[in-house]
């Protein structure tokens, strides 16, 4: 890394021409200015975005790039909906937490009694999440688990996409590593999560592999009241939206790529 994480947050603050273009991209919420800023982007940038401090790496992760340049375009409806659910004892699972965009945006709004569980199987992204978490001081409890959620327990192969780390997952091309895995129902039970207000799941098209056994085995009281998933138009047989609807969820908001579902 250009700026090792042994240096505190703020050491990689934007400067020069990059800072000028970056400020324009953010102020105008402009992809054009973002593209120009990216020409001068360093490997790591320390900024405040979406209500939290972060060290973002725009060169190899689309999510971090979006948060850095155009935070207003980073799932605004999804984040607003989740924010509206926050109350005493709010419990949220961020499955596929990436650099922490969802969890770290919601945490400043939550009371000390709230609990957040971030799941990130990719070691590098878990490291980035941990740095961002330590750069902030939240009252709510946030637990980061470096583990994969799947349909089985044990070590499984995880593939890392170094061009866009957000597209890493249990299937794909790239560097392969072995990571520990467990079913979602087991994860919730082992962490004493008996009631789940909301869950965002982003695991690159393998949501059905997680949700199918979960709906079959977990008591309905443990199901997330709000579920945010990505639609899979190209593989309808694996579409998590259709699966959730078949289990009693209804579509709260269809945003094209993502869908917000609620459990009656």
C-alpha positions as CSV (number, residue, x, y, z in Angstrom):
1,X,0.0,0.0,0.0
2,X,1.1,3.6,-0.6
3,X,0.0,4.5,2.9
4,X,0.6,1.6,5.3
5,X,-2.2,1.1,7.8
6,X,0.2,1.5,10.6
7,X,-0.2,5.2,9.9
8,X,-3.4,6.7,11.5
9,X,-6.4,7.8,9.6
10,X,-5.7,11.2,8.1
11,X,-2.2,10.4,6.9
12,X,-3.6,9.8,3.4
13,X,-5.7,12.9,3.1
14,X,-6.4,14.0,-0.5
15,X,-4.2,16.8,-1.9
16,X,-3.3,18.7,-5.0
17,X,-5.1,18.3,-8.3
18,X,-6.7,15.0,-7.1
19,X,-8.3,16.8,-4.2
20,X,-9.8,19.5,-6.6
21,X,-11.3,16.9,-8.9
22,X,-12.5,14.8,-5.9
23,X,-14.3,17.7,-4.3
24,X,-16.1,18.5,-7.6
25,X,-17.1,14.9,-8.1
26,X,-18.6,14.8,-4.6
27,X,-20.3,18.2,-4.7
28,X,-21.8,17.6,-8.2
29,X,-22.5,13.9,-7.6
30,X,-20.9,13.6,-11.0
31,X,-19.5,10.5,-12.7
32,X,-17.6,12.7,-15.2
33,X,-15.7,14.5,-12.4
34,X,-15.2,11.2,-10.7
35,X,-13.6,9.8,-13.9
36,X,-11.2,12.7,-14.1
37,X,-10.3,12.4,-10.4
38,X,-9.5,8.8,-10.9
39,X,-6.7,9.7,-13.2
40,X,-4.8,11.1,-10.3
41,X,-6.0,8.8,-7.5
42,X,-3.5,7.4,-5.1
43,X,-3.8,3.9,-3.8
44,X,-5.4,4.9,-0.5
45,X,-7.4,8.0,0.4
46,X,-8.6,9.1,3.9
47,X,-11.9,10.9,3.8
48,X,-15.2,11.3,5.7
49,X,-18.1,9.8,3.7
50,X,-21.6,8.7,4.5
51,X,-21.2,9.8,8.1
52,X,-18.0,7.9,9.0
53,X,-14.2,8.2,8.5
54,X,-12.7,5.7,6.1
55,X,-9.5,4.9,4.3
56,X,-10.7,4.0,0.8
57,X,-8.9,2.2,-2.0
58,X,-10.5,3.2,-5.3
59,X,-8.2,1.3,-7.6
60,X,-9.3,-2.2,-6.9
61,X,-12.8,-2.0,-5.4
62,X,-15.9,-0.5,-7.1
63,X,-17.7,0.0,-3.8
64,X,-14.9,2.0,-2.3
65,X,-14.7,4.0,-5.6
66,X,-18.4,4.8,-5.4
67,X,-18.2,5.9,-1.8
68,X,-15.1,8.0,-2.4
69,X,-16.2,9.9,-5.5
70,X,-20.0,9.9,-5.5
71,X,-21.3,8.9,-2.1
72,X,-24.7,10.3,-3.0
73,X,-25.1,7.4,-5.6
74,X,-24.1,4.7,-3.1
75,X,-27.5,2.9,-2.5
76,X,-29.2,6.0,-1.0
77,X,-32.7,4.5,-0.9
78,X,-31.5,1.3,0.7
79,X,-29.5,3.2,3.4
80,X,-32.4,5.6,4.0
81,X,-34.8,2.6,4.5
82,X,-32.5,0.9,6.9
83,X,-31.9,4.1,8.8
84,X,-35.7,4.4,9.3
85,X,-35.8,1.1,11.1
86,X,-33.2,2.0,13.7
87,X,-34.5,1.9,17.2
88,X,-33.7,0.4,20.7
89,X,-32.0,-3.0,20.4
90,X,-31.8,-2.7,16.6
91,X,-30.0,-5.7,15.2
92,X,-28.4,-5.7,11.7
93,X,-26.4,-8.3,9.8
94,X,-24.2,-7.1,6.9
95,X,-23.5,-10.2,4.9
96,X,-20.7,-9.4,2.4
97,X,-19.7,-6.3,4.4
98,X,-17.0,-5.1,2.0
99,X,-15.2,-2.0,3.4
100,X,-18.2,-1.3,5.7
101,X,-20.3,1.1,3.7
102,X,-23.6,-0.1,5.1
103,X,-22.7,-0.9,8.7
104,X,-20.6,2.2,9.3
105,X,-23.2,4.4,7.8
106,X,-25.9,3.1,10.1
107,X,-23.8,2.7,13.3
108,X,-23.5,6.5,14.1
109,X,-27.3,6.7,14.0
110,X,-27.9,3.8,16.4
111,X,-28.1,3.7,20.2
112,X,-25.6,1.9,22.4
113,X,-28.1,-1.0,22.7
114,X,-27.9,-1.7,18.9
115,X,-25.9,-4.6,17.5
116,X,-24.2,-4.9,14.2
117,X,-22.7,-8.0,12.8
118,X,-20.5,-7.6,9.7
119,X,-19.5,-10.7,7.8
120,X,-16.6,-10.5,5.3
121,X,-14.7,-13.6,4.2
122,X,-12.0,-11.9,2.2
123,X,-9.0,-11.2,4.4
124,X,-8.0,-7.9,2.7
125,X,-11.5,-6.5,2.8
126,X,-11.9,-7.6,6.4
127,X,-8.6,-5.7,7.2
128,X,-9.9,-2.6,5.5
129,X,-13.2,-2.8,7.3
130,X,-11.4,-3.2,10.6
131,X,-9.2,-0.1,9.9
132,X,-12.3,2.0,9.1
133,X,-14.1,0.7,12.2
134,X,-11.1,1.7,14.4
135,X,-11.0,5.1,12.8
136,X,-14.4,5.9,14.3
137,X,-16.0,5.8,17.7
138,X,-19.5,4.3,17.7
139,X,-21.7,3.7,20.7
140,X,-23.4,0.7,19.1
141,X,-21.7,-2.7,19.3
142,X,-20.1,-3.8,16.0
143,X,-18.7,-7.3,15.5
144,X,-16.7,-8.2,12.4
145,X,-16.5,-11.9,11.5
146,X,-13.9,-13.0,9.0
147,X,-15.9,-16.1,7.8
148,X,-18.0,-17.2,4.8
149,X,-21.7,-18.0,5.0
150,X,-22.7,-21.0,2.9
151,X,-24.8,-24.1,2.9
152,X,-22.2,-26.2,4.8
153,X,-19.8,-26.0,7.7
154,X,-16.1,-26.4,7.2
155,X,-13.3,-24.9,5.0
156,X,-14.4,-23.9,1.5
157,X,-12.6,-22.3,-1.5
158,X,-13.0,-18.5,-1.8
159,X,-11.9,-16.7,-5.0
160,X,-10.5,-13.2,-4.9
161,X,-11.0,-10.8,-7.8
162,X,-8.1,-8.4,-7.4
163,X,-9.5,-6.1,-10.1
164,X,-12.7,-5.5,-8.2
165,X,-12.6,-7.1,-4.8
166,X,-16.3,-6.6,-4.4
167,X,-16.8,-9.3,-7.0
168,X,-14.9,-11.9,-5.0
169,X,-16.8,-14.9,-3.8
170,X,-17.3,-18.7,-3.6
171,X,-17.3,-18.9,-7.4
172,X,-15.4,-17.1,-10.1
173,X,-11.9,-16.6,-11.4
174,X,-8.8,-15.4,-9.5
175,X,-6.7,-16.2,-6.6
176,X,-8.2,-19.1,-4.5
177,X,-7.9,-19.3,-0.8
178,X,-9.4,-21.5,1.9
179,X,-11.8,-19.8,4.4
180,X,-13.9,-21.2,7.2
181,X,-17.7,-21.3,6.5
182,X,-20.9,-22.1,8.3
183,X,-24.7,-21.9,7.5
184,X,-26.5,-18.7,8.3
185,X,-28.7,-20.4,10.9
186,X,-25.6,-21.6,12.8
187,X,-24.0,-18.2,12.6
188,X,-27.1,-16.5,14.2
189,X,-27.4,-19.2,16.9
190,X,-23.7,-19.0,17.8
191,X,-23.9,-15.3,18.2
192,X,-27.2,-15.4,20.2
193,X,-29.1,-13.5,17.5
194,X,-32.7,-14.4,18.2
195,X,-34.4,-11.5,16.5
196,X,-33.1,-9.8,13.4
197,X,-34.4,-6.4,12.3
198,X,-32.6,-6.3,8.9
199,X,-30.0,-8.0,6.8
200,X,-28.2,-6.9,3.7
201,X,-26.8,-9.8,1.7
202,X,-24.4,-9.3,-1.2
203,X,-22.5,-12.5,-2.1
204,X,-22.2,-12.3,-5.8
205,X,-25.1,-14.4,-7.0
206,X,-25.0,-17.2,-4.4
207,X,-27.7,-15.8,-2.1
208,X,-29.9,-18.8,-2.9
209,X,-27.1,-21.1,-1.6
210,X,-27.4,-19.4,1.8
211,X,-31.1,-18.5,2.0
212,X,-32.6,-21.8,0.8
213,X,-31.3,-23.9,3.7
214,X,-31.8,-21.0,6.1
215,X,-35.6,-20.7,5.3
216,X,-35.9,-24.5,5.5
217,X,-34.2,-24.9,8.9
218,X,-34.5,-21.6,10.9
219,X,-37.5,-20.7,13.0
220,X,-39.4,-17.8,11.3
221,X,-39.0,-15.7,14.4
222,X,-35.3,-15.5,13.5
223,X,-35.8,-14.4,9.9
224,X,-34.8,-10.8,9.1
225,X,-37.8,-8.5,9.1
226,X,-36.1,-6.5,6.3
227,X,-34.1,-8.1,3.7
228,X,-32.0,-6.3,1.0
229,X,-30.8,-8.4,-1.9
230,X,-29.7,-8.1,-5.5
231,X,-32.0,-9.4,-8.2
232,X,-30.7,-12.0,-10.6
233,X,-32.4,-11.5,-13.9
234,X,-30.1,-13.8,-15.9
235,X,-30.5,-16.8,-13.6
236,X,-34.1,-16.7,-12.4
237,X,-33.8,-20.1,-10.8
238,X,-31.3,-18.6,-8.4
239,X,-33.1,-15.3,-7.8
240,X,-33.2,-14.5,-4.1
241,X,-36.1,-12.1,-4.5
242,X,-38.3,-14.8,-5.9
243,X,-37.2,-17.2,-3.2
244,X,-37.9,-14.7,-0.4
245,X,-41.4,-13.9,-1.9
246,X,-42.2,-17.6,-2.0
247,X,-41.4,-17.7,1.8
248,X,-43.8,-14.8,2.7
249,X,-41.8,-11.7,2.1
250,X,-43.3,-8.8,0.0
251,X,-41.5,-6.3,-2.1
252,X,-41.2,-3.0,-0.3
253,X,-39.1,-1.3,-3.0
254,X,-37.9,-2.6,-6.4
255,X,-34.9,-0.4,-7.2
256,X,-33.9,-2.3,-10.3
257,X,-30.6,-3.8,-9.2
258,X,-31.5,-4.2,-5.5
259,X,-34.8,-5.0,-3.9
260,X,-36.0,-4.2,-0.4
261,X,-38.2,-6.9,1.0
262,X,-40.3,-6.9,4.2
263,X,-41.6,-9.9,6.2
264,X,-45.2,-9.6,7.2
